[in-house]
């Protein structure tokens, strides 16, 4: 088997694992009387994203082979996830176990990228073909939950309302952990010199890239990640409340869209440039939340599906474009720091604050009820729509940077 094929299997499992629990855990928590706490899994996940650069910079990059660290973390995470459903009667322990699991999982995102880049010869051509199997893995996870696990769910219950997705995550984690030890040997890449906190935090990258437009981009990325948390947390719960049968499979439409727009991005780059790619990505978030709000009163599936299918534009045009923008602005010496800083600002700080804000807004609507009614869902979705719209307008007015995109390869 070729190196690319082996790495593609790794990526497939890596994102199958994430997609198996991340999309459905809110519905499971609602079913076990934790409806007011569903924002906490989406809080502990960014906490782990904040901690991850420190772990990678201080330990994984310096002392241990990448494939071994990847294997140990996935096996440990699998064991923790196996134990998590047993704590369903104790919300505090349940959430702490999810935190422990995420502390194992989030560093593996960087490790799989490191392992891939180290073992391929042409990163621009080979890596996208490897990485796309991760998106396929996420899609397959949704289909597996909706159409395979349904045969194992208790009568009258959807599989995403049970612990079956968590057990699926646990099994897949252990499988990937064991498989990781068979991957090509990848020695630690970090420096053996003194540890500098400034490099781990991306301080050097922040100073080097400093310009008004870059600060506008960074602030906008942070702010847009706040309403982003509302989608990951509450869209599956909303879809379930709207009467959709196959929630996980329906949510995976977003990843199908992501693959399509990922392939089209070079064309859009040449036609639109960085600024308008980012603006369109932000506008897609506004439209998505607006469609959810319009769908809520009558559960209009066409609007729900349309909002989910916009994920390709929402994610690719903003987040992937942002990663490319940072890469184009960076020098080789700070490229890793710059990308790490972007992850810290968006998936770390932005998503952390966003999960708490979205959770508190949701709970203010929920009150003492078991679930939101359709009118409350409509009001809920207009809030992130308005927030994203304001961010888009500010960014469009203040961002003036020009970046050469003639050679962009996705």
C-alpha positions as CSV (number, residue, x, y, z in Angstrom):
1,X,0.0,0.0,0.0
2,X,1.4,3.4,-0.9
3,X,2.2,6.1,1.7
4,X,-0.6,8.3,0.4
5,X,-3.2,5.5,0.8
6,X,-2.0,4.8,4.3
7,X,-2.2,8.5,5.2
8,X,-5.7,8.7,3.6
9,X,-6.9,5.9,5.9
10,X,-5.5,7.8,8.8
11,X,-7.4,11.0,7.8
12,X,-10.6,9.1,7.2
13,X,-10.6,7.6,10.7
14,X,-9.4,10.9,12.2
15,X,-12.5,12.8,11.1
16,X,-14.9,9.8,11.3
17,X,-14.1,9.9,15.0
18,X,-14.9,13.6,15.3
19,X,-18.0,13.5,13.2
20,X,-19.4,10.5,15.1
21,X,-19.9,12.3,18.4
22,X,-19.6,16.0,17.8
23,X,-22.8,16.4,15.7
24,X,-25.0,14.2,17.8
25,X,-24.0,14.7,21.4
26,X,-26.5,17.6,21.9
27,X,-29.4,15.3,21.0
28,X,-28.1,12.6,23.3
29,X,-27.8,15.1,26.2
30,X,-31.3,16.4,25.6
31,X,-32.6,12.9,25.8
32,X,-30.9,12.3,29.1
33,X,-32.3,15.5,30.7
34,X,-29.2,17.7,30.1
35,X,-30.9,20.1,27.6
36,X,-29.7,23.2,29.4
37,X,-26.1,21.9,29.4
38,X,-25.6,21.1,25.7
39,X,-23.3,24.0,25.1
40,X,-20.7,22.5,27.4
41,X,-19.3,19.9,25.0
42,X,-18.7,22.8,22.6
43,X,-17.0,24.7,25.4
44,X,-14.6,22.0,26.4
45,X,-13.6,21.3,22.8
46,X,-12.2,24.8,22.3
47,X,-10.6,24.7,25.7
48,X,-8.7,21.6,24.4
49,X,-7.9,23.6,21.2
50,X,-6.3,26.3,23.4
51,X,-4.2,23.8,25.3
52,X,-3.2,21.8,22.2
53,X,-0.5,24.2,20.9
54,X,1.2,24.1,24.3
55,X,1.2,20.3,24.3
56,X,2.5,20.1,20.7
57,X,5.1,22.7,21.3
58,X,6.3,21.6,24.7
59,X,6.1,17.8,24.3
60,X,5.1,16.2,21.1
61,X,7.3,18.2,18.8
62,X,10.4,17.8,20.9
63,X,10.6,14.3,22.5
64,X,8.5,11.6,20.8
65,X,7.9,10.2,17.4
66,X,4.7,11.6,15.9
67,X,3.0,8.3,15.1
68,X,3.6,7.0,18.7
69,X,2.1,10.1,20.3
70,X,-0.9,9.9,17.8
71,X,-1.4,6.2,18.8
72,X,-1.3,6.8,22.5
73,X,-3.6,9.8,22.5
74,X,-6.2,8.0,20.4
75,X,-6.2,4.9,22.5
76,X,-6.4,7.0,25.7
77,X,-9.3,9.0,24.2
78,X,-11.1,5.8,23.2
79,X,-11.0,4.5,26.7
80,X,-12.3,7.8,28.1
81,X,-15.1,7.9,25.6
82,X,-16.1,4.3,26.5
83,X,-16.5,5.5,30.1
84,X,-18.4,8.7,29.3
85,X,-22.0,7.3,28.9
86,X,-21.7,5.6,32.3
87,X,-21.6,9.1,33.8
88,X,-24.9,10.2,32.1
89,X,-26.6,10.5,35.5
90,X,-23.9,12.9,36.8
91,X,-23.6,16.0,34.5
92,X,-20.4,17.3,36.1
93,X,-18.5,14.0,35.6
94,X,-20.0,13.6,32.1
95,X,-18.7,17.0,31.0
96,X,-15.3,16.5,32.7
97,X,-14.9,13.2,30.8
98,X,-15.7,15.0,27.6
99,X,-13.0,17.5,28.5
100,X,-10.5,14.7,29.1
101,X,-11.4,13.1,25.8
102,X,-11.0,16.4,23.9
103,X,-7.6,17.0,25.6
104,X,-6.6,13.7,24.0
105,X,-8.2,14.4,20.6
106,X,-7.4,18.0,19.7
107,X,-3.6,17.6,19.6
108,X,-4.1,14.8,17.1
109,X,-5.4,17.2,14.5
110,X,-2.0,18.8,14.3
111,X,-0.2,15.5,14.6
112,X,-2.0,14.0,11.5
113,X,-1.0,17.1,9.5
114,X,2.6,16.9,10.7
115,X,2.8,13.2,9.9
116,X,1.3,13.8,6.4
117,X,3.5,16.7,5.5
118,X,6.7,14.8,6.6
119,X,6.0,11.7,4.5
120,X,4.9,13.2,1.2
121,X,7.0,14.9,-1.5
122,X,4.6,17.4,-3.1
123,X,2.5,19.0,-0.3
124,X,0.4,21.2,-2.6
125,X,-0.7,18.3,-4.9
126,X,-0.7,15.3,-2.5
127,X,-2.1,16.8,0.8
128,X,-5.5,18.0,-0.5
129,X,-6.1,14.5,-1.9
130,X,-5.2,13.0,1.5
131,X,-7.1,15.6,3.5
132,X,-10.3,15.2,1.5
133,X,-10.6,11.6,3.0
134,X,-11.1,13.3,6.3
135,X,-14.2,15.1,5.1
136,X,-15.4,11.8,3.6
137,X,-14.8,10.2,7.0
138,X,-17.1,12.8,8.6
139,X,-19.8,12.2,6.0
140,X,-19.6,8.4,6.5
141,X,-19.9,8.9,10.2
142,X,-23.2,10.7,9.7
143,X,-24.5,8.0,7.4
144,X,-23.3,5.3,9.7
145,X,-25.2,6.7,12.6
146,X,-28.4,7.4,10.7
147,X,-28.6,4.2,8.6
148,X,-26.6,1.5,10.5
149,X,-26.9,2.4,14.2
150,X,-30.7,2.8,13.7
151,X,-30.8,-1.0,13.8
152,X,-29.3,-1.1,17.3
153,X,-31.2,1.8,18.9
154,X,-34.0,1.1,21.3
155,X,-37.5,1.1,19.8
156,X,-38.9,4.5,19.4
157,X,-35.5,6.3,19.7
158,X,-33.3,7.8,17.1
159,X,-29.6,6.6,17.3
160,X,-28.4,10.1,17.9
161,X,-30.5,10.2,21.1
162,X,-28.6,7.2,22.5
163,X,-25.0,6.6,23.6
164,X,-24.3,4.5,20.4
165,X,-22.4,7.4,18.7
166,X,-20.2,7.8,21.7
167,X,-19.4,4.1,21.7
168,X,-18.8,4.3,17.9
169,X,-16.3,7.1,18.6
170,X,-14.6,5.0,21.3
171,X,-14.1,2.0,19.0
172,X,-12.9,4.0,16.1
173,X,-10.5,5.9,18.3
174,X,-8.9,2.7,19.6
175,X,-8.7,1.3,16.0
176,X,-6.9,4.5,14.8
177,X,-4.7,4.4,17.8
178,X,-3.5,0.9,17.0
179,X,-3.3,1.7,13.3
180,X,-1.1,4.7,14.1
181,X,1.8,2.5,15.2
182,X,2.0,1.1,11.7
183,X,2.4,4.5,10.1
184,X,5.8,5.7,8.8
185,X,8.2,6.6,11.5
186,X,8.2,10.4,11.9
187,X,10.8,11.6,14.4
188,X,10.1,14.7,16.5
189,X,10.5,17.9,14.5
190,X,10.8,20.5,17.1
191,X,14.0,22.3,18.3
192,X,15.9,20.8,21.2
193,X,16.8,24.3,22.3
194,X,15.2,26.4,25.0
195,X,11.4,26.5,25.1
196,X,10.1,30.0,24.2
197,X,6.5,30.7,25.2
198,X,6.3,33.5,22.6
199,X,6.8,31.1,19.7
200,X,4.1,28.8,21.0
201,X,1.6,31.6,21.4
202,X,2.5,33.0,18.0
203,X,3.8,36.4,19.3
204,X,6.5,36.6,16.7
205,X,4.1,35.9,13.9
206,X,1.7,38.5,15.2
207,X,4.4,41.2,15.2
208,X,5.7,40.2,11.8
209,X,2.3,40.1,10.1
210,X,1.2,43.3,11.9
211,X,-0.8,45.7,9.7
212,X,-4.3,47.2,10.0
213,X,-5.8,44.9,7.5
214,X,-4.3,41.8,9.2
215,X,-5.6,43.0,12.6
216,X,-9.0,43.5,11.0
217,X,-8.9,40.0,9.6
218,X,-7.8,38.5,12.9
219,X,-10.5,40.3,14.9
220,X,-13.1,39.4,12.3
221,X,-12.1,35.7,12.5
222,X,-12.4,35.8,16.2
223,X,-15.8,37.5,16.2
224,X,-17.2,35.2,13.4
225,X,-16.2,32.2,15.4
226,X,-18.7,33.3,18.2
227,X,-21.8,32.7,16.1
228,X,-20.1,29.7,14.5
229,X,-20.4,27.9,17.8
230,X,-24.2,28.3,17.6
231,X,-24.3,26.2,14.5
232,X,-22.2,23.3,15.8
233,X,-24.0,23.2,19.1
234,X,-27.6,23.8,18.2
235,X,-28.2,23.1,14.5
236,X,-28.4,19.3,15.1
237,X,-30.8,19.9,18.0
238,X,-32.9,22.2,15.8
239,X,-32.9,19.7,13.0
240,X,-34.1,17.0,15.4
241,X,-36.8,19.3,16.9
242,X,-38.0,20.1,13.3
243,X,-39.0,16.4,12.9
244,X,-36.2,15.3,10.6
245,X,-35.6,11.6,10.9
246,X,-32.0,11.1,9.9
247,X,-30.3,14.0,11.8
248,X,-26.7,12.9,11.4
249,X,-27.0,12.1,7.7
250,X,-28.8,15.4,7.1
251,X,-26.0,17.3,8.9
252,X,-23.4,15.5,6.7
253,X,-24.8,17.4,3.7
254,X,-22.6,20.2,4.9
255,X,-19.5,18.1,4.4
256,X,-20.6,17.1,0.9
257,X,-20.9,20.8,0.1
258,X,-17.5,21.4,1.6
259,X,-15.9,18.9,-0.7
260,X,-17.5,20.5,-3.8
261,X,-16.5,24.0,-2.9
262,X,-13.0,23.0,-1.9
263,X,-12.5,21.7,-5.4
264,X,-13.9,25.0,-6.9
265,X,-11.9,27.3,-4.7
266,X,-8.9,27.9,-7.1
267,X,-11.4,29.2,-9.7
268,X,-13.1,31.5,-7.2
269,X,-9.8,32.7,-5.9
270,X,-8.7,33.9,-9.4
271,X,-12.0,35.6,-10.0
272,X,-12.7,37.1,-6.6
273,X,-9.5,37.5,-4.6
274,X,-9.1,37.1,-0.8
275,X,-11.2,40.0,0.4
276,X,-14.4,39.1,-1.5
277,X,-13.9,35.4,-0.8
278,X,-13.9,36.2,2.9
279,X,-16.9,38.6,2.6
280,X,-18.9,35.9,0.7
281,X,-18.0,33.4,3.4
282,X,-19.3,35.8,6.1
283,X,-22.5,36.5,4.1
284,X,-23.2,32.8,3.8
285,X,-23.3,32.6,7.6
286,X,-25.9,35.3,7.6
287,X,-28.0,33.6,5.0
288,X,-27.7,30.2,6.7
289,X,-29.0,31.4,10.0
290,X,-31.7,33.4,8.3
291,X,-32.9,30.2,6.5
292,X,-33.0,28.4,9.8
293,X,-35.0,31.2,11.3
294,X,-37.5,31.2,8.4
295,X,-37.7,27.4,8.5
296,X,-38.4,27.2,12.2
297,X,-42.2,28.0,12.5
298,X,-43.3,25.3,10.1
299,X,-40.1,23.1,10.0
300,X,-39.6,23.7,6.3
301,X,-37.0,21.1,5.3
302,X,-36.0,22.8,2.1
303,X,-34.8,25.8,4.1
304,X,-33.1,23.6,6.7
305,X,-31.3,21.6,4.0
306,X,-30.3,24.8,2.2
307,X,-28.8,26.2,5.4
308,X,-26.8,23.1,5.9
309,X,-25.6,22.9,2.3
310,X,-24.2,26.5,2.7
311,X,-21.6,24.9,4.9
312,X,-19.2,24.6,2.0
313,X,-19.2,28.3,1.4
314,X,-19.3,29.2,5.1
315,X,-16.3,27.0,5.9
316,X,-14.2,27.0,2.7
317,X,-14.7,30.6,1.7
318,X,-13.9,32.0,5.2
319,X,-11.8,29.5,7.2
320,X,-9.8,27.9,4.4
321,X,-9.4,31.2,2.7
322,X,-8.2,32.7,6.0
323,X,-5.6,29.9,6.3
324,X,-4.4,30.6,2.8
325,X,-4.3,34.4,3.5
326,X,-2.2,33.8,6.6
327,X,0.1,31.5,4.7
328,X,0.6,34.0,1.9
329,X,1.4,36.8,4.4
330,X,3.8,34.6,6.3
331,X,7.5,33.9,5.9
332,X,8.8,30.3,6.3
333,X,10.2,31.1,9.7
334,X,6.9,32.0,11.2
335,X,4.4,30.0,9.1
336,X,3.8,27.4,11.7
337,X,3.4,30.0,14.4
338,X,1.0,32.0,12.3
339,X,-1.3,29.0,11.6
340,X,-1.2,28.0,15.2
341,X,-2.2,31.6,16.2
342,X,-5.1,31.5,13.8
343,X,-6.4,28.2,15.3
344,X,-6.0,29.6,18.8
345,X,-8.0,32.7,18.0
346,X,-10.8,30.9,16.1
347,X,-11.3,27.4,17.3
348,X,-9.9,28.2,20.7
349,X,-10.9,31.6,22.0
350,X,-13.7,32.4,19.6
351,X,-15.4,29.0,19.8
352,X,-15.0,29.0,23.6
353,X,-16.7,32.3,24.0
354,X,-19.2,31.5,21.3
355,X,-20.3,28.2,23.1
356,X,-20.9,30.0,26.3
357,X,-22.8,32.9,24.7
358,X,-24.9,30.6,22.5
359,X,-25.6,28.4,25.6
360,X,-26.7,31.3,27.7
361,X,-28.9,32.7,25.0
362,X,-30.5,29.3,24.4
363,X,-31.1,28.8,28.1
364,X,-32.7,32.3,28.3
365,X,-35.3,31.1,25.7
366,X,-35.6,27.6,27.3
367,X,-36.4,28.7,30.8
368,X,-38.0,25.8,32.6
369,X,-39.2,24.1,29.5
370,X,-37.8,20.8,28.0
371,X,-37.3,22.3,24.6
372,X,-37.8,25.4,22.5
373,X,-41.0,25.9,20.6
374,X,-40.8,26.9,16.8
375,X,-41.3,30.6,17.5
376,X,-38.4,30.6,20.0
377,X,-36.2,28.7,17.5
378,X,-36.9,31.5,15.0
379,X,-35.9,34.2,17.4
380,X,-32.8,32.3,18.5
381,X,-31.4,32.0,14.9
382,X,-31.9,35.7,14.1
383,X,-29.4,36.6,16.8
384,X,-26.3,34.9,15.3
385,X,-27.5,36.0,11.8
386,X,-27.5,39.7,12.9
387,X,-24.1,39.2,14.7
388,X,-22.5,37.7,11.6
389,X,-24.0,40.5,9.5
390,X,-22.4,43.2,11.6
391,X,-19.0,41.5,11.4
392,X,-19.3,41.2,7.6
393,X,-20.0,44.9,7.2
394,X,-17.2,46.0,9.5
395,X,-14.7,43.6,7.7
396,X,-15.8,44.8,4.2
397,X,-15.3,48.4,5.2
398,X,-12.0,48.1,6.9
399,X,-10.1,45.3,5.1
400,X,-7.9,46.7,2.3
401,X,-5.1,44.1,1.9
402,X,-4.2,42.7,-1.5
403,X,-2.8,39.2,-1.9
404,X,-1.5,37.5,-5.0
405,X,-3.8,34.5,-5.6
406,X,-2.7,33.6,-9.1
407,X,-0.8,30.5,-7.8
408,X,-3.2,29.3,-5.2
409,X,-3.6,25.5,-5.1
410,X,-6.1,23.7,-3.0
